[in-house]
């Protein structure tokens, strides 16, 4: 945390931070620890007069939003629909310990270092239970930084989703992501949809299921490149997962009838 915002916090006027009425209301709710304000959405565009959406405006100091998030103790969900590049935002918001879920949806994260800057937040927030990244643009380094951030999370993470994202040049570091999840035996929900999960990733998942995430209740691998060999590895490992309630392998065209028979044995047991 820098001293810049803390030194000015007692004298700064909210209307001097942003001229947007909805943004002003959000900053006040965060500042006052309003217990009814537990979800914050961040966007860029013309979304005005929404009491949960903070609209980023050019020329405004986004560090103040980070400052009030960092001091807040009631906020539970943080939703990104825009990539915030300003390091001052992250230096301030990473002090927050109340956020339980963090979501990225339809964001260009390519080479933005977002997950690198969020690393301390993931590491120090023992209340974080859910991470979701959907329909975003990422590069190999972004996936690597995300895997490091996941590995550094406290043992509170219960739900992780990485789905429908576009990876630059089809680079796939999903094995790194899966390996990082080995730090979280308490994980109960894992969704990796349309992320080019193939045989190598299934082998990594098999090790994860056999050795670590034995409490998993939901595993969704819809729309991937899984074949019969991958299915066999998964099914053999799922014998250790006694809590499994849902397994979704639909839209994996390489799975044959024999492969689906193996999947059916898991469904019947569940």
N, C-alpha and C positions, 0 to 999 in steps of 0.2 A: 504494500500500500504506500502511495506517495502522501506527503503532507499537504499537497496542494488543495485537495478538496476538503479535508478535515479542517484546515485552517480557515476556510471561507464558509463552512457549512452553517455557522450560526448567523451570518450576516447576508448570505446570498438570498435573493428573492427568486422564487420558482419561475416567475414571468421573465426574469432575466436569463434563465437557462434556455427556455423554449417559448415561442409565441403560440404554439399549438395548444388549444384548450384541452383536448383529450390527453395530450402528453403531460400538461401541467397537473391534471387530476391524478394521473398515474404516479407521477413523482411524489405528490402529496400523500397518496395512499401508501406508497413504499416508505416514505419518511415517517409517517404516523403509525406504521405497523398495523394497518387496518386488517383485522382478522378475516374480513370478507374478501380481501383481495389476495387470492392464493395462486392465480395463474396470470402469467404475463406473456403476451405475444409481441414479437418485434418484426416489423415489416418496413418496406420502403416503397412509397408511392402516395396514393391519394386516399388512404384509409383514415378518414377523420371521424371524430365523434363516436369512436368505439372505446368503451371504458376499459378494455383489456388489451388493446393493440397500441403499442408505442410506435409511432411512425417516424422513422429516421429522416431528419431534414438536413440538407447540406448547410454547412456553416455552424451547426450547433455542436456543442461540446458533449459528446456521447459519454465522456468519462463520468459526468454527473449521474447518468442512469446507472452506470456500474457502481458508483459510490452508494447510492440508495439501495440497490440490490444487495450489495455487500453487507450493509448494516441491518437489513430486514431479517426478521425472524419468523414471519408468517408465510412467506412465498413458498409454494410447493412445486410449481411447474414453470419451466422456462422454455418457450418455443421460439426457435429461430426460423424466420422465413426470409432472412437476408444475412449475408456474411458480414459481420462486423470486423473491420480490419484494424481499428484503433486499439493499440496496445493498452492505453489508459483505461479503457472499459474493462478489460480482463484483469488488470492489476487491482482494480477496485472490487469487482464482483466476485473474485475467487475467495473472498473472505466469508461469503455466505455459507451457512451450515444447515439451512432449513430446506433447501430445494431437494425434492425427492426424484423428480423426473426431468430430463432434458431432451428436447426434441429438435431435430433439423428436418425441414421439409422443403423440397424444391429450391435448394440453395446451391449456388456455384461456390463450392469450397476449394476448388482447384488452386493449389499453391497459395492459400490464404493463411496458412499456419494457425488456423483456428484451434485445432486439437492440441497443438503444441502450447498455445497460450492458455488453454483450458486444463492442461495437465495438473497444475497445483490444485485446481478446484476438485477434480476427480480424486486426487490423492487425499485431500484433507476433509472431504465432506462425508461423514459416516452415515448420513441419512439418504444418500443417493441410492435409489433402488432400480431406476430404469433409464436406459439410453436408447434412443431411436434415431436412425439416420435413413431417410427415405427420399427417393427421387432427386438425389443430389449429384453434382458433378465433382469427382475426386480424382486425384493423381496417386501414383505409387507412394510418394512421400506422405500424402495425407492419410492413406491407409496405414502406413508405418507409424505415423504419429498417433493415430487413433488406437492402434494396437498397444502402443506404449502407455497411453492414457488409461486404457482398460486394465492393463496389467497393474497399473498403479492405484486403481480404485480400492477403497476400503472393502472389507468383506460384507458389504451390504447389498451389492448389486444382485438383483433377482431377475431382471428382464433385460434382454438385449435384442435389438433388431437392426439389421443392415439390409435394406431391400430396395430393389428397383433403381439402384444407383448406376450412373455411367462412370466407368473407370477409364481414364485417358489411355489411349493406345491398347485397350483391352488388357492392360497389365493387371494381373490378379494376385494379390497378396493375401488371399483369404486364409491361407494356412497360418500366417502370422496372427490374424485376428482370432482364429480358433485356438491357437496356442496360448494367446493372452488370456483367454477365458478359463484356462486351467487354474488361474488364481482364484476362481470363484466357485467353490463347491456348493454354495447355497443357491446357485442359479436355478430358477424354475421354468423360465420361458426363453426360448431361443428361436428367432425367426431370421432366416437368411434366404429371402425370396429373390429369384432372378439375379443371382450373383455369381453365375458361372461355377457353381459347385460341381466338381467332377470327382474322379477317382481319388486323386491325391488328397483333396479336401475331405472326402469321406473317410479316408484312413486316419486323418488327423482328428476328425470328429469321433471316430470309433475309439481312439485312445482317450479323448476327452470324456466320452460317455462311460468308458470302462473304468477309468481311474479317478475321475473328478466329479462330474455333474450327475451323480447318481440320484439326485432329488428332482431331476427335470420332469416337469409335468406336460410341457408342450414343446414339440420340435417341428417346425414348419420349414421345409426345404422345397417348396413349390417352385416350379419353372426353373429348373437347373439342368445340368448335364450328367446326372447320376445314371450309372448303368448297373447291370446285375451284380458286378463285382463290388461296386460301392454299396449296393443294397445289402449284400451278404455281410460286409464289414459292419455296417450299421446295426443290422438285426442281431448279429452275434453279440455286439456290445450292449444292446438295449436290454439284454437279459439281466443286467445289473441295475437297471433303472426301474425300480418297483413302483414309482409314483407316476409313471407316464400315463397320461390321459388322452393325448392327441398326437398323432404322427401324420404329417401331411407331406407326401412325396408326389403329388399330382403334377401333371405337365412336365414330367421327366421322360422324354420320348425314347431314351435308350434302354429303359427298363422293359424286359420282356414279360410274358405271362408267368414264367417260372419265378422271375424276380418279384412280381406282384403277389405270388403265392407266399413268398417269404415275408413280405410286408403284412399280409393277412394274418400270419401267425402272431405278429405283435399286436395287431388290432383286436384279435380275439382274446388275447391275454389281458389287454387293457380293459 
